[in-house]
Amino acid sequence: MKEFIISEAQTEKAVLVGLITPNQNEQKIKEYLDELAFLADTAGVEPVKMFYQRLDYANPVTFVGTGKLQEIKEYVVENEIGVVIFDDELSPKQLRNIEKELQVMILDRTSLILDIFAKRAQTAHAKTQVELAQYKYMLPRLTRLWTHLERQRGGVGMRGPGETQLETDKRIILDKISLLKKELASIDKTKSIQRKNRGKMVRVALVGYTNVGKSTLMNLLSKSEVFAENKLFATLDTTVRKVIIDNLPFLLSDTVGFIRKLPTELVESFKSTLDEVREADLLVHIVDVSHPQFEEQIEVVNKTLADIHKEEKPMIIVFNKIDAFSFVPKEEDDLTPRTRENVSLDELKNTWMNRLQDNCIFISAKDKTNVDELKTKLYSRVREIHTTRFPYNDFLYQQYDDVDDGSLDE
């Protein structure tokens, strides 16, 4: 079967394509394409140019207009571009027509994220989830994979032998999806038993947008070596560590990061991975405060959390990367309206963040700024949960000056 998802790191050059619509203004689509460029770089593809067009809605045949598609084709040919990536999910019809016109590999945001997940997956659990998501994505797009084959003719008494290659492949994939779901159910059952065997310790889960510093903070709090780098979805497999602050132990889990337009296939496949979030007693929402659109990222995370678990959980918001925060002070004679880039961190703290009171803290995990204050806040919240649950056993450990943390992998 023809591959249509990148499976190995490549140095292919790529162009990115997005639409300016009534729901996505020019500033918004530039932000989305910047994020798509980061995704492409994470997948091992070099984005060299961005194309966007203003339309009321995506062209149902070619996504963009025919004139824009021709412009993209000319650029692709002149610059020997190997990949064209679209910011939104393409329908099978759009995918087929665009590929026929451009004659290069066509990816959309979904297939690009699926590829990154496939490369990042390390455990059997994550690999099974990614494979299931890929097959679900592939199923409606099989017609594109077999356009080079002629359909066999069936007739009365010839229904079996008359089965087409397309139908055969569809049946194979449906069987594979069924098998993967069974495997996933078996793994989930094992995971559930593991969670039950962890005893009565309070569970804390780190959540947040991708690449906001969750794994770096996990390493600081648990004194462990969870993989962390400046790439999207550096952490895919859920990691759990036992952390001891002062005399109080609790379980800390690092979960997969969220992102805008997360593919439906992945949301469904990775719901079991996010069981750590569902079963957590306290959520620590990490936010990259240096990102220009961090408020929108907060909304994306909150919406995804609401989809995973309907009930609200206690939460601490940790505004990370204050070391990278920057702003441009306005000149006194500049009468133009102030924008976000003109607002200082101190001014931001006095906006809606001020209403969070003790439920938020500003840190730099990289420079370890205010990390001790975060530990104090965590200790207070975890102890409160623990003493409520076990009123006659609020201190489980004797106090030591320095305690080596144990670890529990998942």
N, C-alpha and C positions, 0 to 999 in steps of 0.2 A: 504494500500500500504506500502510496506517495506521501512523504513527510511534508507537512506544511507549517510546523512549529520548530523554531530554532532549538536544537538540542545541545549544541556546543558553542562555547564562546567564539565569536568571529570578529573580524575587523572590517566587516562590511560597512560601507557608507549608506546612510539612510536619510530620507526626507520625511518630515512630519506634516500631517494635514489635519486641519480642524475647521469648524464652522462657527461663524458669528451669527447667532440667531437671536430672536427676541428674549430668549432665556439665558443667553450667554453673550455679554457684550465683548468688545474688543479687548479690554483689559483682562476680563475673565479668561478668554480663550488663550491669551498669551501666557497667563499663569498655568493653565492646563497643559499647554504645549511645553512649557518649561519643565513641568513635572514629567510629561511624556518623554522629554529628552533625557531626564535623569533615569527613567525606567529603561530607555534604550541603552544608555551607557552601562547600567547595571547588567543588562543582558549581553553586553559585549559588542554593541553596535554603535557606530559613531554618527550621531545626527549632525548634518551639515547645513540644512536649510529648513525653514518652516513655511508652509503655505496655508493661508486661511482665506475663506470666502464668506461674504455676507449673504445669507439666504434665510427665508422664513422657516424652512425646514429642510432636512436632508433630502437630496434627490433620491427617490426610491430605486433608481436604476444604477446610478454611478456615484452616489453620495454627494459629490460636488457637481457643478455644472459642466457641460461638455467642453466649454472654452477653458475652464480652469484645469480640467483633466488633460487637455491638450498641452497646456502650459507646463504642467507637471511632467508630462511625457517628454517634452523637448528638453527639460532640465535633466531628467533621468538619463536620456540618451547622451547628451553632451558631457555630462559629468560622471558617466559610468556608475550610476547609483544601483545598488543591488537590492535595497529594501525600501518600501514605502509603508509608513506606519500611520494609521488613522486613529484619531483620538477617541472616537466612539465605536461601539460594536457594529460591525457590518453584517448585513443580512447575507444569506447564501447567494442571492441574486446579485447584490452589489459586489460581493467578493468575486464572483465569477466574471462579471462584466469588466471590472477594474483590472483584474489580472489579465484578461484577454487583450485589453487595450494597452497596458503598460509593459507586459511581458517580463515582469520582475516579481520577486516575492512580495506578497501583500500581507501585512499583519494589521490587526486592530488592537485596541488597548487590552482587550480580553486575552487574546492569544499571546501578547507580549508578557502580561502578568503571569499567565499560565506557564510560559517558558521559564521565567525567573523562579517561580515556585518549584518547577521541576528540577532546576539546578540546585536550589537551596535545600531541598528535602534531604534529610539524612537518615531518619528512622523509618522503619517499616510503616508506621502509622502515617507519617506525613507523605511518604511516597504513594501509599494506597489512596490517600485523599486527593493528591494531585492527579494521579492516573484516572481516578473516577471523574474528576472535573474535566480533564482533557477529553475523555470519551463522550461525556455529555455535550461538550462544545462541538466535537467532531460529528456527532450523529446527524444533525440537520444539514451538514455541509458535505455529505458524501457525494452528492451529484457532481460537485466540482472536482473531486478526486478521480472520478471514473468517466470523464467526458471523452476520453480516447477510446472507450470500448463501445461497440455497437450493442444495442439491446437484442437479446435473442427473442425469437418469436415463439410464443406458447400457443396452445390450442386445446381443443377438446381432447381430454385424455393425455395431455402433455403438460399439465400444470407443474409437476415436479421438475422434469428436465428443462422446462421453459423458464425456470427461475433466472432472473438476471444477476449479473455480478453485483449490481447495486443492492439488490434485495438480499443476496447472500451476505454481503459485508454488513448490511444493517442488522441482520439476524446475529451475526458474530459479535458485533459491538453491543447489542442488547444483552446477549448472554454474558459478555464480559462485564458489563455494568452490573448485572445481577450478581455475578460472582464477587466483584469488588465490594458491593454493598454488604454481602455476607461476611467477607473478610473484615470489613470495617466494623461491623456489629460485634464480631468476635474480639477484635482489638479493643473496642470501646468497653466491652464487658470486663476485660482484663484491667483496663485503666480504672474502671469504676471500683474494682476490688482493691486496687492499689491505693486509691484515694481513701477508701474506708479503713485501710490498715495504717493510715498515718496518725491515728490516735486522735486526741482531742485538741490539738494545737489550733490556734486561730490561723486562718488562711488569708493572706494578702496577695492581691494580683496587680501587677503593673500593666496598665493599658495605655494606649495612645496611638497617634498617627505613626506611620512608618518613619523611621530615621529621626526620632526626636530624642534618642539617648536612653531608651529603656534598658538595653543590655549593659551599657556603661554604668548606669546607676545600680543595676543588679549586681555587677561585679564589686562596686564600692560597698554596698550594704552586706553582701554575703561573703566577701573576701574570696570569691571564686573566679574562674576564668571562662565566663560565658563569651562565645564569639561575638565580637562587635566591630563594625567598620562603618565608614561613611557611604553606605549603599542602601538602597531601598530593600526591605525585606531581608536584612542580614540575618535576622532570627526568624526561623519558620517553625521549628519544633519547640513545643512548650518545655521550659526548663523550670524545675522546682528545687529550691534550696532551703535548708533550715537555717534561720538567722537568729542570733541571740543578741539582743540589745540590753545591756546591763544584766538583769537576772531573768529576763523574760524571753523564752523561745517562741518563734512562730514560723510558719511556712510562707515563703515568698516565691511567687511564680512570675516568669517573664513570658508574655504571650506574643503572638504574631501581631505586627502592626496593621492598622487599618489604612485605607486609602480611598480617595474619591472614585466613584464609578467602579467599585469593587465588583468583579463579575459574579453574576447570580450563581453560576456553577461552583465558584469557590466559597461563597457564603454558605451554600448548602453543604458542601463537602467538609468545610472546616468548622461546622457548628460543634462537632464533638471535641475538637481541639480546644474550643473556647468553653468547655465544661469547667475549666479552672476559673473562668470569670463568673460563670453561673453559680459555682459553689463557694466563691470567695466571701469572706465576712467583711472585707474592706477593700475598696478599689483605690489605687493610686494612679491618677490620670496624669501622665507626663505630657507636657506641652513645650514645643520649641518656641519660646517667646521671641526669638530673633527672626522667626519667619514672618514675612510681610502679611501672610494670610492665616496667622495662627488661630484667629477666632473662627474662621470657616472650618479649619481642621478640627477644632473642638466640637463644632456642630456635627461633622461627619462621624466622629468617634461616638458622641452621645446618641446619634441616630442608630448607629450599628449596635451599640450596647442595648438600646431599647428593643431592637429586633431580636437580640439574643435572649434577653431577660426582661420581662415586662415590669418586674418590681424594681424600684429604686433601691440602690445599696448605698451605705455610707461611703463617702468619697473625699479624698484629699487631692487637690489639684496642685501639681508641682510644675512651676514655670521654670524650665531648664534653659541652659545656654545663655544666661545673662551676660557671659563673657563675650558672646558674639553679637549682642544687641547693639544697634547703632541708630542714630537719628541725625537729621540735618537741621540745626537751629535756623529759624527764619531771621533775616535781617530786619532791623527796626523799620526801615523805609519800604519793606516789602509788604504791599497791601493785598496780595493774592490770598485766597482762603488757605488755611492750614490743612495739610493732609496728614495721613498716618506717619509718613517719614519725617514729619516735623515734631512728633510727639516723643518726649523723653520717657524713660522707664519710670521715673518717679511720678510723672503725670499719668501714665497708664495705671499705676497702682491706685490712683485716686478716682478711677472711673468705676466701671461695674465690678472690677476686681475687689474694690474696697468692701463690697457687700459680702464677700466670701469669708472675711474675718479670719478665724483660726483654721479655716478649711483650705487655705492655700499658703504656699511658700515659694520664694524665689531662690533658685540655686544655680550653680554651675558644676555639673558632675565632672566635667573635664578638669577644672581648676580646684575642685573639692570645696567650693565656696558655699557656706551655709549647710553643708552636708550633716554636720553635727546637730544643727537645729532641726533638720529633717528627721534625724534619728530620734531626737527628743519628742518630736510631734508624733512619730510613729509609735514610740513606746507608750505615750499617753493614750493614744486611740486603741492600740492593741490590748493594753492592760484593762482599759474600760470594758472592752468586749469580753475579755477573759474573766474578769471578776464578776461580770453580770451572769456569765454562763456557769462559772464555778465559784460561787461566793465563799466557799470554805477552803479554796486552794488557789489563792490569787498569785502566789509566788512559787514557781516550780523549781527554780534553780537557786543555789546559793550564790551570793555575789562574789565575783572575782575581779581582779584588776584587768585581766586580759583573758578572754576565753576564745579558744580556737573553735571556729564554727564547723559543725558537721555538715554533711551534704546529702541530699537525696535527689538523685537524677530521675528524670523521666524522659 
